[in-house]
Amino acid sequence: MMIVYVTFRLLDLLQWLLVFRALVSWFPQVQQSRIGELLYAVTEPMIAPFRSLLMRFEALRTMPLDFSPLLAFFVLEIIKVFLRAMMYG
């Protein structure tokens, strides 16, 4: 049971890091700080596959918004739902 709890907390932490990265992206001076670099180093491996997937669509390539962090956030949430269903349902 402890492993499940730690897994959920880790997934929650990753989701919060994605949210913070999205917020930091609005402030260039924070992006270049140590905190910004740490956020990018931790979250980029999660976001990069989704970004390459979304870049296959012409309409998403020309948009000024990057939806890959949002997609990564939702995938983490889906993983949590599946884990909850496996454990409790």
Backbone bond lengths (Angstrom), bond angles and torsions (degrees), N, CA, C in turn:
res aa  C-N    CA-C-N  psi(-1)  N-CA   C-N-CA  omega(-1)  CA-C   N-CA-C  phi
1 M - - - 1.438 - - 1.529 111.37 -
2 M 1.312 116.03 -32.27 1.459 120.28 179.73 1.532 111.04 -66.10
3 I 1.320 117.19 -36.08 1.462 121.06 179.45 1.535 109.99 -64.43
4 V 1.312 116.46 -40.19 1.464 120.94 178.74 1.521 110.02 -64.25
5 Y 1.327 116.78 -44.18 1.468 120.69 179.02 1.531 110.94 -60.98
6 V 1.307 117.03 -45.93 1.466 121.20 179.80 1.524 110.63 -64.35
7 T 1.321 117.23 -38.86 1.465 120.95 178.27 1.520 111.17 -62.89
8 F 1.324 116.79 -44.64 1.467 120.27 178.39 1.526 111.13 -63.31
9 R 1.322 116.55 -42.17 1.466 119.32 179.84 1.526 110.77 -66.22
10 L 1.317 117.84 -36.45 1.467 120.97 177.69 1.526 110.83 -65.94
11 L 1.322 116.41 -42.30 1.461 119.90 177.28 1.526 111.01 -65.07
12 D 1.336 117.17 -38.97 1.469 120.45 175.02 1.520 111.01 -61.14
13 L 1.328 116.37 -44.24 1.466 120.83 179.01 1.527 111.18 -60.66
14 L 1.317 116.83 -43.31 1.459 120.36 178.82 1.529 111.32 -62.90
15 Q 1.326 116.50 -38.60 1.464 119.37 177.56 1.523 110.83 -65.23
16 W 1.313 117.57 -41.92 1.466 119.65 178.20 1.524 111.22 -64.69
17 L 1.332 116.67 -37.96 1.465 119.44 177.58 1.527 110.91 -62.72
18 L 1.324 117.03 -37.07 1.464 120.32 176.16 1.524 111.23 -64.40
19 V 1.325 116.47 -40.16 1.469 120.25 177.99 1.524 109.95 -64.42
20 F 1.332 116.89 -46.27 1.460 120.06 179.17 1.523 111.51 -62.47
21 R 1.324 116.77 -37.73 1.464 119.05 178.16 1.518 110.82 -63.34
22 A 1.326 116.78 -41.39 1.464 119.68 178.38 1.527 110.57 -62.11
23 L 1.314 116.84 -41.08 1.468 120.14 178.33 1.526 111.67 -67.31
24 V 1.315 116.68 -41.65 1.466 121.50 -179.50 1.524 110.87 -64.89
25 S 1.317 117.52 -28.28 1.468 119.97 -178.20 1.528 111.99 -64.53
26 W 1.320 117.60 -16.83 1.463 120.84 178.59 1.526 112.19 -83.91
27 F 1.333 116.91 -10.68 1.461 121.31 -176.10 1.529 109.59 -124.55
28 P 1.339 117.65 97.06 1.470 120.42 -175.97 1.529 113.70 -58.05
29 Q 1.329 117.98 -34.66 1.463 119.48 -178.80 1.526 111.55 -66.71
30 V 1.330 117.69 -29.90 1.462 120.76 178.13 1.528 109.99 -78.87
31 Q 1.319 117.35 -32.95 1.471 120.99 178.74 1.519 110.89 -58.53
32 Q 1.311 116.87 -35.30 1.463 121.05 -175.82 1.522 112.72 -90.10
33 S 1.333 117.84 1.18 1.458 121.33 177.14 1.525 109.46 -82.68
34 R 1.308 115.67 174.08 1.472 119.97 178.89 1.525 111.13 -64.28
35 I 1.321 116.30 -37.42 1.474 120.08 179.20 1.518 109.99 -65.01
36 G 1.326 117.04 -44.49 1.456 120.80 178.10 1.516 111.96 -62.56
37 E 1.313 116.21 -42.45 1.467 119.74 178.42 1.530 111.20 -63.88
38 L 1.331 116.48 -38.84 1.461 120.12 177.80 1.529 110.88 -65.35
39 L 1.323 116.56 -43.77 1.469 120.23 178.29 1.527 111.04 -59.70
40 Y 1.323 116.01 -44.60 1.454 119.51 -179.93 1.526 111.40 -67.22
41 A 1.334 117.73 -38.69 1.464 120.60 179.93 1.530 111.68 -65.15
42 V 1.325 116.57 -36.45 1.470 120.17 -177.89 1.526 111.60 -79.83
43 T 1.320 117.28 -38.81 1.463 119.94 -172.78 1.526 114.37 -92.51
44 E 1.304 118.25 -23.11 1.472 119.74 -176.85 1.537 112.98 -59.37
45 P 1.340 119.73 -40.64 1.474 117.75 177.18 1.529 113.76 -60.87
46 M 1.327 117.46 -27.26 1.466 120.05 177.23 1.519 111.11 -79.87
47 I 1.322 116.89 -35.45 1.456 121.79 -173.16 1.527 112.69 -83.96
48 A 1.307 118.19 -34.42 1.464 122.06 -173.83 1.536 113.83 -55.00
49 P 1.335 119.99 -45.07 1.479 118.08 178.84 1.533 112.83 -62.35
50 F 1.326 116.57 -37.15 1.459 119.56 179.37 1.525 111.05 -70.75
51 R 1.330 116.43 -35.81 1.458 119.60 178.05 1.530 110.38 -64.66
52 S 1.330 116.92 -43.23 1.464 118.75 179.60 1.532 110.66 -66.96
53 L 1.318 117.57 -34.38 1.462 120.78 176.36 1.524 110.58 -65.11
54 L 1.334 116.74 -46.69 1.461 120.34 -178.36 1.525 112.61 -68.83
55 M 1.328 117.86 -27.30 1.461 120.75 179.98 1.531 112.41 -70.40
56 R 1.291 117.02 -10.47 1.471 120.20 176.83 1.522 111.94 -72.70
57 F 1.332 116.25 -17.05 1.460 121.20 -179.00 1.525 109.61 -99.18
58 E 1.316 116.03 121.92 1.467 121.75 -176.44 1.523 112.16 -56.90
59 A 1.314 117.96 -43.12 1.464 121.10 -177.46 1.520 111.57 -62.73
60 L 1.329 117.97 -35.34 1.461 121.09 -179.46 1.525 111.88 -79.60
61 R 1.332 116.84 -24.23 1.465 120.29 178.40 1.515 112.35 -67.51
62 T 1.315 117.00 -32.17 1.457 120.48 -175.28 1.520 113.11 -93.79
63 M 1.311 117.73 -3.65 1.468 120.62 -179.85 1.527 110.19 -78.08
64 P 1.323 117.08 146.76 1.468 119.47 179.73 1.535 113.30 -78.42
65 L 1.321 117.76 -8.76 1.457 121.44 -180.00 1.524 110.81 -102.23
66 D 1.328 115.02 144.33 1.460 121.45 176.76 1.527 107.70 -102.90
67 F 1.315 116.51 112.57 1.456 121.35 -177.36 1.531 112.78 -89.51
68 S 1.315 118.46 -0.95 1.457 120.54 -176.67 1.534 113.06 -64.35
69 P 1.349 121.77 -37.76 1.471 118.48 175.42 1.526 112.14 -64.02
70 L 1.308 117.14 -36.98 1.462 120.77 178.45 1.528 110.37 -65.17
71 L 1.315 116.19 -42.44 1.461 120.29 178.53 1.529 110.61 -64.60
72 A 1.320 117.48 -41.43 1.468 120.99 177.33 1.523 110.71 -62.58
73 F 1.337 116.76 -40.80 1.457 121.62 177.79 1.527 110.47 -59.10
74 F 1.323 117.17 -47.05 1.459 121.04 -179.15 1.522 112.20 -66.64
75 V 1.307 117.55 -36.05 1.464 119.92 178.10 1.531 109.97 -65.90
76 L 1.327 117.44 -40.46 1.463 120.02 175.75 1.525 110.66 -61.94
77 E 1.322 116.84 -38.57 1.468 120.46 178.28 1.530 110.82 -65.78
78 I 1.309 117.36 -39.76 1.468 121.37 177.64 1.526 110.39 -63.90
79 I 1.325 116.59 -40.17 1.464 120.15 177.01 1.525 110.35 -60.86
80 K 1.330 116.60 -42.62 1.464 120.24 177.83 1.523 111.56 -62.29
81 V 1.322 117.52 -40.69 1.466 121.01 179.04 1.526 110.36 -63.65
82 F 1.338 116.92 -44.06 1.466 119.60 178.60 1.523 111.78 -64.19
83 L 1.325 116.79 -41.01 1.460 119.19 178.20 1.533 111.04 -63.66
84 R 1.316 115.98 -41.85 1.469 119.89 177.89 1.536 110.46 -61.61
85 A 1.317 116.37 -42.46 1.468 120.16 179.98 1.523 111.32 -65.47
86 M 1.316 116.65 -38.46 1.465 119.79 179.12 1.522 111.65 -68.04
87 M 1.330 116.36 -36.87 1.448 120.03 -176.13 1.536 113.30 -81.03
88 Y 1.321 116.07 -38.33 1.459 119.21 -170.75 1.517 114.84 -116.53
89 G 1.318 117.42 -3.92 1.430 113.85 -172.06 1.449 117.77 -136.10
